[in-house]
Every structure is written in C-alpha cells, then in structure tokens.
C-alpha cells in the first residue's frame, strides 16, 4: 500500500469487504474470466456497482471506463493490499480440535501465510507431528517467535488461558492475533498488536435469529 493510502483512513466496512473481492476474483480467474465490469461483479457479489467502485477508489480505482476491470490485475492489487504477498508467518497455539482443523486447512497457504510452529501445554500433544511440523512446548513459544520473526499467532486455546497467553505474546514481536478462544482480548497498553476476536457462536446465533424470524413469519 502506498503512502497516500496509508495517510487516508479506510473505513472498517471497506476493509471487511476486501477478502470477498479476493475470493470472487480468484474464482473468476479459475473460470478464465479475464475482464469484468462493476455491474457484472455486483451481480455475483450482491453488492451495488456503485459500492464496488467506491470501495476500489479508496485504493486507486483500478478500472477503465468502457473496459471495466482486468481481473488478474485487480486480483494482484487486492492481494497486495491484503498482504498476501508479504511473506507473513504464523504459529498456532493450542492443538485441540480447532487447532488440528486449522493445521490441516489450506487457507493459510492460499493467503500467503506460512505456519512455522505449533504449540501446546499438554504433554500428550507435545511431540506429535502434523505434516512437517512437530508440536512444541508452549514454554518455548517466546524464544521461537523472537528467533523466527513470527507475525501472527492463532489462538485455539481455552478461554481461561487467553489472557496469560496474550501477555506472553506481547513480549515478542507478534503483529497480529487471530483469537478463537472465546475470550474478548484487546491489545495491551503500549503495544501495537492487531487482534481479531472470532466468536463462532455469535455467527451461528445470528443465523438462528434469521431462521427463527423466517419461521415465525411463515406460520
């Protein structure tokens, strides 16, 4: 992202939509679609063409009047904005059911993130292997992060352990935390760590509300 983009405050709503553009553009490339208009893209994404143009204009526009968007170019630019080509590295802390599912999920690789280490406190889990990674003792996490310049920590740990784990990670050079612990954690004072708290139950309950409302309206 260039300096002008850094200086301009981009709304959180726009940032939240960027991964959707990334996914849809990748699908277009897979289907050998190399050019698309904002209207055509809006029909696929269920976002107005005007909103798409406004979003992309926050980062320079990328379109040509009468032509639309070059899909590969736009995909490349959005990938860059999202940091896919930045060589980011990550660790996963907590190798229970959710941790194991993430270890075996290709989403990190597809988004340019290399998982470098796995950590747990359970002696029965430490030493087990997933692919080319062996689960390490969580007590070694600080040195590992510092020695390897880890950017992101993924927390799939019990809620009660989240605060202590955050304090440990805050002493490293971690830049971001993807938190699945169900604890609502925030950046410690004096640090600059971006934290994304993921609450799967919230998403499920929002869906349940919509389904229940629809059932009630149809009765």
Secondary structure, 3 states (H helix, E strand, C coil): CCHHHHHCCCCHHHHHHHHHHHHHHHHHHHCCCCEECHHHHHHHHCCCHHHHHHHHHCCCCCCECCCEEEHHHHHHHHHHHCCCCCCEEEEEECCCHHHHHHHCCCHHHHCCEEEEEEEECCCCCCCCEECCEEEEEHHHHHHHHHHHCCCEEEECCCHHHHHHHHHHHHCCCCCEEEECCCCCCCCCCCCCCEEEECCHHHHHHHHHHHHHHHHHHCC
